[in-house]
Amino acid sequence: MKHLRVLVAMGRDQEAAILPPDLRARLAACTAPAGSLADAHVLVTGWGTSLVLDGPTLADAPRLRALVHAGGSVKHVITPAVWQRGLTVSSAAAANAGPVAEFTFAQITLALKRALGATAGYRAGHWPTFREREGADGRTVGVLGASRIGRRVVSRLRASDASYRVLVHDPYLPAAEAARMGVELVDIHTLCTTSSVLTLHAPELPETRHLLNAERLALLPDGGVVINTARGSLIDTDALVRECASGRLDAFLDVTDPEPLPVGHPLFSLPNVFLTPHIAGSQGSEVRRLGVFAVDEVGRLARGEPLVGAVRQEELAHMA
């Protein structure tokens, strides 16, 4: 198995977190280090990498057979030249999906308990009465995008005791598969008009920019909540500001457009908007998951086994 030479290319801080000494030792047990890209059979990238595998770069990597990305999207690393060369590509997106899905589920729970309004009222001296306290049972959650993370959120909702009604809109999700997931497959108009909480899990593509535009935001019922842990460009930010400033909608936003938001942006001052600085994905000790996934994938390559995180050219257009 030592015939594979591996080059690791990512930011120094990221590499230390993603590949701590024990994972480095596991990697060394089944491969040999490559001294340069020209010598590498496998390239392991991650957050902070500056490499782009275009034609000229690949020309300098004649032995390269595979890319294993210890992160989510590989779109910033690969180009069509990768497929033309016939390289194998793998991504640890599945390993990163778990933290995002759990973060999203937590926000759905807070949203359905009207936590933002309760917090604002408590700060002003109001203690909610029994009748004012809201729960999640029987509430309708809309999932926009049956992506890796979207499906995990659905699974978490279906496993809950709160008996959610779950709606999904995804033009690529077959009706039979939606039925197996235990969700109602609906058009985007129905999703917007029916959901108490709408959570976004679509990829960032030209056709998904401002998927939630002013017209669709206006369809959400009064008191509705928008959750975005996907990409900021999916929402028309100015339109969302207007809806939230009016008090009609609440929002939980881990991603924004632009990102980061400039100091003094209106979203920061709205009590019914909960902003976090893109923290839903793997952080701290969670980052190790990406390294474990990548080392396992390299081990599979060394043993000639199928990859768990294989990325295919025909799927890339619809992936994050």
VENLINJO-V839967 format. One record per backbone hydrogen bond with DSSP energy under -0.5 kcal/mol. CO is the residue of the C=O (numbers start at 1). NH is the residue of the N-H. Records with the same first field share a line. If there is no record, write none. Layout:
BEGIN
CO = NH / NH
END
This chain:
BEGIN
1 = 4
4 = 6 / 32
5 = 41 / 42
6 = 34
7 = 9 / 44
9 = 46
11 = 15
12 = 16
13 = 17
14 = 18
15 = 19
20 = 23 / 24
21 = 25
22 = 26
23 = 27
24 = 28
25 = 29
26 = 30
27 = 30 / 31
32 = 6
36 = 39 / 40
37 = 40
41 = 65 / 66
42 = 7 / 44
43 = 45 / 68
44 = 9
45 = 70
46 = 49
47 = 11
52 = 54
53 = 79
54 = 58
55 = 59
56 = 60
57 = 60
58 = 61
61 = 64
65 = 88
66 = 43
67 = 69 / 90
68 = 45 / 70
69 = 71 / 92
70 = 47
71 = 92
74 = 77 / 78
77 = 53
79 = 82 / 83
80 = 84
81 = 85
82 = 86 / 87
83 = 86
88 = 67
89 = 311
90 = 69
92 = 95 / 96
93 = 97
94 = 98
96 = 100
97 = 101
98 = 102
99 = 103
100 = 104
101 = 105
102 = 106
103 = 107
104 = 108
105 = 109
106 = 110
107 = 111
108 = 112
109 = 113
110 = 115
111 = 114
114 = 118
115 = 119
116 = 120
117 = 121
118 = 122
119 = 123
120 = 124
121 = 126
122 = 125
125 = 127
126 = 128
129 = 133
130 = 133
136 = 139
139 = 141 / 165
140 = 196 / 197
141 = 167
142 = 144 / 199
143 = 145 / 169
144 = 201
145 = 147
147 = 151
148 = 152
149 = 153
150 = 154
151 = 155
152 = 156
153 = 157
154 = 158
155 = 159
156 = 160
157 = 160
160 = 163
162 = 138
163 = 138
164 = 166
165 = 141 / 167
166 = 184
167 = 143
168 = 186
169 = 145
170 = 173
172 = 174
174 = 178
175 = 179
176 = 180
177 = 181
178 = 182 / 183
179 = 182
183 = 185
184 = 168 / 186
187 = 191
188 = 192
189 = 193
190 = 194
191 = 195
192 = 221
196 = 225
197 = 142 / 199
198 = 227
199 = 144
200 = 229
203 = 205
205 = 208 / 209
206 = 209
208 = 211
211 = 213
212 = 236
213 = 217
214 = 218
215 = 219
216 = 219 / 220
217 = 220
221 = 224
224 = 250
225 = 198
226 = 252
227 = 200
228 = 254 / 255
231 = 234
232 = 235
233 = 210
234 = 212
235 = 237
236 = 240
237 = 241
238 = 242
239 = 243
240 = 244
241 = 245
242 = 246
243 = 248 / 249
244 = 247
248 = 223
250 = 226
251 = 253 / 274
252 = 228 / 254
253 = 276
254 = 278
256 = 232
262 = 265
265 = 268 / 269
266 = 269
267 = 270
269 = 271
270 = 273
272 = 251
273 = 275
274 = 253
276 = 278
283 = 286
284 = 287
285 = 288
286 = 289
287 = 290 / 291
288 = 292
289 = 293
290 = 294
291 = 295
292 = 296
293 = 297
294 = 298
295 = 299
296 = 300
297 = 301
298 = 302
299 = 303
300 = 304 / 305
301 = 304
307 = 310
309 = 91
312 = 315 / 316
313 = 317
315 = 318
316 = 319
END
